[in-house]
């Protein structure tokens, strides 16, 4: 059983040593542990620091591509390295590395394919009241969209089984935390959560530069992923509301027409017809989008099979190289 602990990095030369020092060297049930640093276009000494610390694997982007892309690169690389379990942690040492055994335990027991580390949000002193409230609201929205029970949807401290790592895709350039949960929930990937500890902050968050921008990007990401996986539900809901409003206005006009007062309500008839037509069109769009989503699911299955075969081939090559 092989575990790869991946660490996305962007200019983390000053914090990487603390992060690596906090990671476990041995875990019960794991035969081999490798550390993987994803250098996301850093222009400081991140790579040199990773080498000095003895990090097993380093992959680099030629330029900064964002946290989500760095995470995806790490996931694909970890699978090619033969990982049975992939753990993702942040390079700022936010999460307590000693809790990694707790994080991977549900996967080792076969109880989950994705495990999210639940931070003690209410007890973190450097989180403002607004940030805590936003975290609760965001997690509630993700639970609603993904049909999961994860209380800390924005936590980046996660463990993925090989199966989950092969199936998940990352579309966003901003953050992977929300969309991978929504994907997992809508792809029947078993998701659980375990409580974890956090360390004192070494620097300010780079992901949340300002609250309005963070909310905008997060809502956009959730909407986009839900559109990919449940388009019929979305279009049918909106279309149903519009069609219902048109029907009520139409019925209102018919009532006034029957009592001889229809001449004064022609505008209601026009608006009712417009809303009915819009509601019907939204329903048709939902059906078309649902057919497209069905085709996408077929393509995802083909993609999964292709990834699995490539990963198995790379795994054999890597294992052979290690034996030599």
C-alpha positions, 0 to 999 in steps of 0.5 A: 500500500503506497501513500503519496502526500502532495503539496501544491506550492507557489513561493513557499520556500519560507514555509515548506520546511515546517510543512515537511517536518510535520509529515509522518514517516511511517503509518500503520497499514502503509508500506511506502510513503512519498512526498510530492511537491507541485511547484506552481511557477514559483520564482523563489527558492521553493524547488531548491528548498524541496530538494534540500528537504529530501522531497521524493518527487518534484513536478513544476509548471513553467508559470503560475496556473493556480491552486486548482491546476496544481492540485490536479497535476499532483493528483495525476502525478500521484496516480502515475507514481503508483499511489493507492492513497493520495493526501493533499495538504497545504504548503503553509503548514495550516494542517496538522500532519500528525492527523494524516493517519486519521485522515486515511483510516476510512480509506484503509478500512474500505469505508470511503474513497474521499475523506475531508479533514474537518477543521475546528472552525469555531475555535480557530482564533485567526479566523474572523467572525465573517470568515467563519460565517461564510465558511458555514454558509458555503459548506451548507450550500455544497452539502445541498448541491452535492448531497454529502454531509461534509461540514467543512467543504473548503478544507484542503486537507483531504485523502483520496483513494486511487479510484477517486483520484482517477475519476475526479476532474478539475475544471476551475482555475481557482480552487478545487475544494468545492467542485470536487465535493460536488462531483464526488457527491453526484458521481456516487463516490463515498465521502466522509469527514473526520475532525483534524487539528490545525497549526498556528498560521505562518502567513496570510491566506493567498486564496482569500485576498478579499471577501467579495472576490472569494464569494463571487468565484466560489458561487460561480464554481458551484453553479458551473459544476452543478450545471454539469451534473444536474442541469435538468434539475436546475432548468426544470426548477427555474422553468417551472417557476417561470411557467407557473407565474405565467399560468397564474397570470393567464388564469387571472386573465381568463377569470376577468374575461369570463366576468366581462372585464377582460379588456382592461387586462390585455397586458396580463395576457401578453406577459402570461404568454411570454412567461409560459413560452419562456418556461417551456423553452427553459424546460426544453433547454434542460432536456438538451442539457441533460442529454449532454450531461449523459454523454459527458458521463459516458466520456468520463467513463472512457476517460477513467478507463484510459487513465486507469490503463496509463496509471497501471503502465506507469505504476509497473515502470515505476515499481521496476525502477525502484527494484533496480 
